[in-house]
């Protein structure tokens, strides 16, 4: 097979006309000569950090959606399914990913469970990390969220880092707000990347300590605008990633959207393209081609460098997408899961008023961080209830692995004026999480998920919507494009209930993520992420 056009050489930073010869999935020759074709040929695009589970579809379906946008590989952290199913879950992701030509590179989840302050379905210790990192398809130790454990040299954390060093595999970071001496200690321990920066000053501080920065633009957290200037000042220290991408957003675009925005903003074309090709390939030691002789034939063709419309995508010389259509087929798959929660009633989520103000979680659109507010609650019959007028709504997190009383708190930022939302996508332990304007709808939304053993739901009086997620309560094994349509319907419906959030379900999923400050809710209670300890709802 021969492909002609304008060849974008990201290794030598030059663009020239020529012909690429492909045989048996490899580039066997590149001839520089004038050609009539005007298309541009570039290396396939890589997402440098993503949780496939957040797309709500299994890896083989994720691939079907992603190749349309020129993505050929991902650096995938399977700690979501790891927290539910442990080694069995990670193995599921690896095996399912291998059923498609797409190049999935998985990490060994470093923090399962993420904290001891929540209930997860499994744990991965040093022995399990060793087994995973010994596998050639496991390229790195996934994000080390326990950055205090790194800084203060927790024994278990240091042993996991030592295993990564033994196999000469990089370690991904996760350290929001960490700077200065603490950031330097974090890097010295072997941490090589971070995707949690939300200011340019923090990113530059970490780069100066020796880290690479993954500029994140996903369905919830959006840091592109804050960090893209790094392409001018530190182009060799930047990668692009999505972190979490809901299925409807993945249908619309992937890393190609970041490329388009960066090019439109005037950034150097090679700095932009290398951030999602050359730099991740070299950092993670990937078997992804870079349009060099003897490389794997992983490339895309686009119409021009300004509009960056993907005409076709090739992996190992095989065309996997063309003109906006995926050429990959769905595969049959099993649906492993753990779900032992029993239905609840309204009495189980009532909160007695103690004549005190309460701590309220303040959520922000496009951010994982929250604030802690102190507010006077709305009270009815001596119970604290959702205060719709002031946007202080009831938040519930319920253990899905064993019978336990639900934890209840209150949150501001969702702006629902009716109904309730619930989900079993609740980072990182993926218990049931729900937010709503009244107890009846909250309970109905939760019980829908208990009945299907996982998914997302919306209830407004007698009206209900439900997307089952049969794989670990996180993903569907159904056609990814159809799952995206169902999710889009429910997501849009949530906005008719008053929410102004860009992705209400994505934001909801992070309200149980204890490792991101300041105030979150686990199935065991309200948690102060700044002090890293439980706190009370009432304020003394």
Buried (B, 14 or more C-beta within 10 A) or exposed (E): EEBBBBBBBBBEBEBEBBBBBBEEBBBEBBEEEEBEEEBBBBBBBBBBBBBBBBBBBBBBBBBBBBBBBBBBBBBBBBBBBBBBBBBBBBBBBBBBBEBBBBBBBBBBBBBBBBBEBBBBBBEBEBEBBBBBBEBEBBBBBBBBBBBBBBBEEEEEBBBBBBBBBEBEBBBBBBBBBBBEEBBBBBBEBBBBBBBBBBEBEBBBBBBBBBBBBBBBBBBBBBBBEBBBBBBEEBBEBBBBBBBBBBBBBBBEBBBBBBBBBBBEEEBBBBBBBBBBBBBBBEBBEBBBBBBBEEBBBBBBBBEEBEEBBBBBBBBBBBEBBBEEEBBBEBBEBEBBBBBEBEEBEEEBBBBEBBEEBBBBBBBEBBBBBBBBBEBEBBBEEEEBBBBBEEBBBBBBBBBBBEEBEBBBBBBBBBBBBBBBBBBBBBBBBBBBBBBBBBBBBBBBBBBBBBEBBBBBBBBBEEEBBBBBBBBBBBBBBBEBBEBBEBBBEBBEBBBEBBBEBBBBBBBBBBBBBBBBBBBBBBBBBBBBBEEBEEBEBBEE
